[in-house]
Amino acid sequence: APQDRIQEQRRLGLLKIQRSRHWEVNREQAHPSTQFMLSNYASAWLETANHLRLKGKTALASPNPYYRESLRLAPRQNRAEAWTHWGMALSEQGKPEEALKAFQESLKIKPLFEAWSNLAGVYNGQKRYREALDAARKAVDLAPNSPEALNNLAIATYYLGDQPGAVALLEKAASLNPGNPSVANNLKALRGR
């Protein structure tokens, strides 16, 4: 744990140094080499935000400002990943409306599987099953063998009145990843055992 804290402090320190060096650069008018550096810095900010998110909100910082900085520095075509990961963080923080906006921003840029799948999960959590069904179908189109996407599709399918269809989706998801507890629990619940 102390080693993790030291690495975390190093990352934060390096990012603050990088930020101060390039804070005033207009990324759209910058020289191509500067754009490349800013893109790399955006990736570093995103990596740090994800590190903080995966470790939980640490004593050092919340990941949200790091996602913002990643978005500020990243070229437009690279912002979809930052929006998606920020949406995941917001969802984990219990902020579904903000998470929806982040996933939708991501999808304006490019159709990422993770954005569609997580969007479906948030919609399911809000009992917006028709919207969840649409988002989950798009996630399954991009990754047909994803147990998470199939699980989200099954939840929406069930609540829209098709229990046999939901069971079939969950059985496929379980065959792809027998150890997935969400899939196993949902399958058990729908089978009545």
LOLUMLUM-863842 format. One record per residue (C-alpha): residue number from 0; y, z, x. Coordinates in Angstrom, 2 decimals. Layout:
<pos->NUM&c2->Y&c3->Z&c1->X>
...
end
This chain:
<pos->0&c2->0.00&c3->0.00&c1->0.00>
<pos->1&c2->2.53&c3->0.77&c1->2.78>
<pos->2&c2->1.75&c3->-2.62&c1->4.39>
<pos->3&c2->2.38&c3->-4.36&c1->1.02>
<pos->4&c2->5.73&c3->-2.59&c1->0.71>
<pos->5&c2->6.72&c3->-3.70&c1->4.23>
<pos->6&c2->5.79&c3->-7.33&c1->3.45>
<pos->7&c2->7.70&c3->-7.14&c1->0.18>
<pos->8&c2->10.81&c3->-5.82&c1->1.95>
<pos->9&c2->10.54&c3->-8.58&c1->4.57>
<pos->10&c2->10.35&c3->-11.27&c1->1.88>
<pos->11&c2->13.35&c3->-9.84&c1->0.08>
<pos->12&c2->15.32&c3->-9.59&c1->3.32>
<pos->13&c2->14.53&c3->-13.17&c1->4.33>
<pos->14&c2->15.52&c3->-14.47&c1->0.94>
<pos->15&c2->18.82&c3->-12.62&c1->1.05>
<pos->16&c2->19.56&c3->-14.16&c1->4.47>
<pos->17&c2->18.63&c3->-17.64&c1->3.21>
<pos->18&c2->20.72&c3->-17.15&c1->0.09>
<pos->19&c2->23.82&c3->-16.18&c1->2.06>
<pos->20&c2->23.49&c3->-19.23&c1->4.34>
<pos->21&c2->23.29&c3->-21.72&c1->1.49>
<pos->22&c2->24.95&c3->-19.93&c1->-1.39>
<pos->23&c2->27.86&c3->-22.33&c1->-1.78>
<pos->24&c2->25.93&c3->-25.59&c1->-1.31>
<pos->25&c2->26.08&c3->-27.96&c1->-4.26>
<pos->26&c2->22.47&c3->-29.16&c1->-4.41>
<pos->27&c2->23.32&c3->-32.44&c1->-6.15>
<pos->28&c2->25.78&c3->-33.54&c1->-3.42>
<pos->29&c2->24.01&c3->-32.01&c1->-0.45>
<pos->30&c2->22.57&c3->-34.01&c1->2.43>
<pos->31&c2->18.83&c3->-34.80&c1->1.88>
<pos->32&c2->17.77&c3->-32.37&c1->4.62>
<pos->33&c2->19.78&c3->-29.62&c1->2.94>
<pos->34&c2->18.22&c3->-30.51&c1->-0.42>
<pos->35&c2->14.79&c3->-30.17&c1->1.22>
<pos->36&c2->15.72&c3->-26.75&c1->2.64>
<pos->37&c2->17.06&c3->-25.61&c1->-0.72>
<pos->38&c2->13.86&c3->-26.78&c1->-2.39>
<pos->39&c2->11.86&c3->-24.74&c1->0.13>
<pos->40&c2->14.10&c3->-21.75&c1->-0.50>
<pos->41&c2->13.57&c3->-22.24&c1->-4.22>
<pos->42&c2->9.83&c3->-22.11&c1->-3.58>
<pos->43&c2->10.27&c3->-18.94&c1->-1.55>
<pos->44&c2->12.26&c3->-17.34&c1->-4.36>
<pos->45&c2->9.58&c3->-18.40&c1->-6.85>
<pos->46&c2->6.81&c3->-17.05&c1->-4.64>
<pos->47&c2->8.62&c3->-13.73&c1->-4.29>
<pos->48&c2->9.21&c3->-13.52&c1->-8.05>
<pos->49&c2->5.53&c3->-14.20&c1->-8.70>
<pos->50&c2->4.56&c3->-11.61&c1->-6.10>
<pos->51&c2->6.73&c3->-9.02&c1->-7.83>
<pos->52&c2->5.39&c3->-10.04&c1->-11.26>
<pos->53&c2->1.77&c3->-9.77&c1->-10.20>
<pos->54&c2->2.35&c3->-6.36&c1->-8.66>
<pos->55&c2->4.22&c3->-5.16&c1->-11.71>
<pos->56&c2->7.87&c3->-4.17&c1->-11.76>
<pos->57&c2->8.26&c3->-2.52&c1->-8.37>
<pos->58&c2->10.66&c3->0.07&c1->-7.10>
<pos->59&c2->12.40&c3->-2.68&c1->-5.13>
<pos->60&c2->13.26&c3->-5.15&c1->-7.88>
<pos->61&c2->12.41&c3->-6.86&c1->-11.14>
<pos->62&c2->11.20&c3->-10.44&c1->-10.68>
<pos->63&c2->13.73&c3->-11.90&c1->-13.14>
<pos->64&c2->16.66&c3->-12.37&c1->-10.71>
<pos->65&c2->14.30&c3->-14.15&c1->-8.30>
<pos->66&c2->13.25&c3->-16.62&c1->-10.99>
<pos->67&c2->16.94&c3->-17.26&c1->-11.74>
<pos->68&c2->17.65&c3->-17.94&c1->-8.09>
<pos->69&c2->14.63&c3->-20.24&c1->-7.80>
<pos->70&c2->15.93&c3->-22.22&c1->-10.77>
<pos->71&c2->19.42&c3->-22.39&c1->-9.29>
<pos->72&c2->18.16&c3->-23.79&c1->-5.98>
<pos->73&c2->15.33&c3->-26.05&c1->-7.13>
<pos->74&c2->15.83&c3->-29.75&c1->-7.76>
<pos->75&c2->15.45&c3->-30.53&c1->-11.48>
<pos->76&c2->11.94&c3->-31.98&c1->-11.17>
<pos->77&c2->10.71&c3->-28.75&c1->-9.55>
<pos->78&c2->12.19&c3->-26.35&c1->-12.09>
<pos->79&c2->9.33&c3->-26.64&c1->-14.60>
<pos->80&c2->7.09&c3->-24.37&c1->-12.53>
<pos->81&c2->9.81&c3->-21.74&c1->-12.20>
<pos->82&c2->10.51&c3->-21.81&c1->-15.94>
<pos->83&c2->6.78&c3->-21.50&c1->-16.67>
<pos->84&c2->6.24&c3->-18.56&c1->-14.35>
<pos->85&c2->9.37&c3->-16.85&c1->-15.60>
<pos->86&c2->8.10&c3->-17.33&c1->-19.14>
<pos->87&c2->4.85&c3->-15.66&c1->-18.14>
<pos->88&c2->6.79&c3->-12.73&c1->-16.67>
<pos->89&c2->8.94&c3->-12.42&c1->-19.80>
<pos->90&c2->5.85&c3->-12.48&c1->-21.98>
<pos->91&c2->4.28&c3->-9.72&c1->-19.88>
<pos->92&c2->7.53&c3->-7.74&c1->-20.21>
<pos->93&c2->7.22&c3->-7.89&c1->-24.01>
<pos->94&c2->10.04&c3->-10.42&c1->-24.47>
<pos->95&c2->8.35&c3->-13.19&c1->-26.50>
<pos->96&c2->11.52&c3->-14.93&c1->-27.70>
<pos->97&c2->12.83&c3->-15.23&c1->-24.15>
<pos->98&c2->9.38&c3->-16.36&c1->-22.98>
<pos->99&c2->9.33&c3->-19.10&c1->-25.65>
<pos->100&c2->12.69&c3->-20.38&c1->-24.43>
<pos->101&c2->11.46&c3->-20.45&c1->-20.82>
<pos->102&c2->8.29&c3->-22.37&c1->-21.73>
<pos->103&c2->10.32&c3->-24.81&c1->-23.82>
<pos->104&c2->12.73&c3->-25.38&c1->-20.90>
<pos->105&c2->9.76&c3->-26.07&c1->-18.67>
<pos->106&c2->8.33&c3->-28.59&c1->-21.11>
<pos->107&c2->11.66&c3->-30.44&c1->-21.28>
<pos->108&c2->11.12&c3->-31.25&c1->-17.61>
<pos->109&c2->7.40&c3->-32.04&c1->-17.53>
<pos->110&c2->4.24&c3->-31.29&c1->-19.51>
<pos->111&c2->2.58&c3->-28.50&c1->-17.55>
<pos->112&c2->-0.74&c3->-27.14&c1->-18.76>
<pos->113&c2->0.33&c3->-23.55&c1->-18.02>
<pos->114&c2->3.47&c3->-23.93&c1->-20.11>
<pos->115&c2->1.60&c3->-25.36&c1->-23.12>
<pos->116&c2->-1.19&c3->-22.77&c1->-22.86>
<pos->117&c2->1.16&c3->-19.81&c1->-22.55>
<pos->118&c2->3.41&c3->-21.17&c1->-25.29>
<pos->119&c2->0.36&c3->-21.27&c1->-27.58>
<pos->120&c2->-0.47&c3->-17.68&c1->-26.64>
<pos->121&c2->3.04&c3->-16.46&c1->-27.48>
<pos->122&c2->3.04&c3->-18.37&c1->-30.77>
<pos->123&c2->-0.34&c3->-16.81&c1->-31.65>
<pos->124&c2->1.07&c3->-13.38&c1->-30.85>
<pos->125&c2->3.93&c3->-14.06&c1->-33.26>
<pos->126&c2->1.54&c3->-15.33&c1->-35.96>
<pos->127&c2->3.11&c3->-18.78&c1->-35.77>
<pos->128&c2->-0.31&c3->-20.41&c1->-35.94>
<pos->129&c2->0.71&c3->-23.98&c1->-36.80>
<pos->130&c2->2.97&c3->-24.10&c1->-33.73>
<pos->131&c2->0.26&c3->-22.38&c1->-31.66>
<pos->132&c2->-2.25&c3->-25.00&c1->-32.79>
<pos->133&c2->0.03&c3->-27.84&c1->-31.65>
<pos->134&c2->0.76&c3->-26.23&c1->-28.28>
<pos->135&c2->-2.90&c3->-25.31&c1->-27.69>
<pos->136&c2->-4.02&c3->-28.87&c1->-28.48>
<pos->137&c2->-1.59&c3->-30.18&c1->-25.86>
<pos->138&c2->-2.93&c3->-27.64&c1->-23.35>
<pos->139&c2->-6.52&c3->-28.69&c1->-24.12>
<pos->140&c2->-5.53&c3->-32.35&c1->-23.75>
<pos->141&c2->-4.32&c3->-31.55&c1->-20.22>
<pos->142&c2->-7.23&c3->-29.23&c1->-19.31>
<pos->143&c2->-10.18&c3->-29.74&c1->-21.68>
<pos->144&c2->-12.36&c3->-27.23&c1->-19.84>
<pos->145&c2->-9.89&c3->-24.35&c1->-19.78>
<pos->146&c2->-11.34&c3->-21.26&c1->-21.49>
<pos->147&c2->-7.81&c3->-19.87&c1->-21.98>
<pos->148&c2->-6.58&c3->-22.99&c1->-23.76>
<pos->149&c2->-9.73&c3->-23.16&c1->-25.88>
<pos->150&c2->-9.33&c3->-19.47&c1->-26.75>
<pos->151&c2->-5.72&c3->-20.05&c1->-27.86>
<pos->152&c2->-6.81&c3->-23.06&c1->-29.89>
<pos->153&c2->-9.61&c3->-21.02&c1->-31.47>
<pos->154&c2->-7.25&c3->-18.23&c1->-32.50>
<pos->155&c2->-4.86&c3->-20.64&c1->-34.21>
<pos->156&c2->-7.78&c3->-22.54&c1->-35.78>
<pos->157&c2->-9.26&c3->-19.34&c1->-37.20>
<pos->158&c2->-5.99&c3->-18.11&c1->-38.70>
<pos->159&c2->-5.38&c3->-21.52&c1->-40.24>
<pos->160&c2->-8.65&c3->-21.14&c1->-42.13>
<pos->161&c2->-11.34&c3->-22.82&c1->-40.04>
<pos->162&c2->-13.71&c3->-20.07&c1->-38.86>
<pos->163&c2->-16.63&c3->-22.42&c1->-37.96>
<pos->164&c2->-14.26&c3->-24.57&c1->-35.89>
<pos->165&c2->-12.92&c3->-21.47&c1->-34.13>
<pos->166&c2->-16.45&c3->-20.26&c1->-33.35>
<pos->167&c2->-17.36&c3->-23.68&c1->-31.89>
<pos->168&c2->-14.27&c3->-23.60&c1->-29.66>
<pos->169&c2->-15.05&c3->-20.06&c1->-28.50>
<pos->170&c2->-18.68&c3->-20.99&c1->-27.78>
<pos->171&c2->-17.47&c3->-23.84&c1->-25.58>
<pos->172&c2->-15.02&c3->-21.50&c1->-23.83>
<pos->173&c2->-17.79&c3->-18.91&c1->-23.30>
<pos->174&c2->-20.08&c3->-21.55&c1->-21.81>
<pos->175&c2->-17.34&c3->-22.49&c1->-19.33>
<pos->176&c2->-16.55&c3->-18.89&c1->-18.36>
<pos->177&c2->-19.14&c3->-16.38&c1->-19.59>
<pos->178&c2->-17.26&c3->-13.47&c1->-18.00>
<pos->179&c2->-13.97&c3->-14.00&c1->-19.85>
<pos->180&c2->-13.48&c3->-10.78&c1->-21.87>
<pos->181&c2->-10.93&c3->-12.26&c1->-24.32>
<pos->182&c2->-13.26&c3->-15.09&c1->-25.24>
<pos->183&c2->-16.26&c3->-12.75&c1->-25.51>
<pos->184&c2->-14.36&c3->-10.28&c1->-27.71>
<pos->185&c2->-13.00&c3->-13.00&c1->-29.99>
<pos->186&c2->-16.43&c3->-14.61&c1->-30.32>
<pos->187&c2->-18.01&c3->-11.27&c1->-31.11>
<pos->188&c2->-15.34&c3->-10.54&c1->-33.75>
<pos->189&c2->-15.77&c3->-13.92&c1->-35.45>
<pos->190&c2->-19.53&c3->-13.64&c1->-35.49>
<pos->191&c2->-19.22&c3->-10.20&c1->-37.05>
<pos->192&c2->-21.06&c3->-8.29&c1->-34.34>
end
